[in-house]
């Protein structure tokens, strides 16, 4: 996550929670968003729930795949 800027503007940016089990995906999304948002990342639903209990998040981005029904 970015370090706070001396003017305090960083603290006023929306907080985004990104949830994905792929570390490289988390890193790529963080790099794309970190100039305009504060970013939290989680690699599991349990980790995301814990972050949501401690932080007021504006947006949640998550990777969700549908599994094909068993034949």
LINGI-V425429 format. One record per helix or strand of 2 or more residues. SS is the DSSP state (A for helix, B for strand). FROM is the first residue (numbers start at 1). TO is the last residue. If there is no record, write none. Layout:
ss:from:to
SS:FROM:TO
SS:FROM:TO
//
This chain:
ss:from:to
A:10:12
B:15:19
A:23:33
B:38:42
A:45:54
B:59:62
//
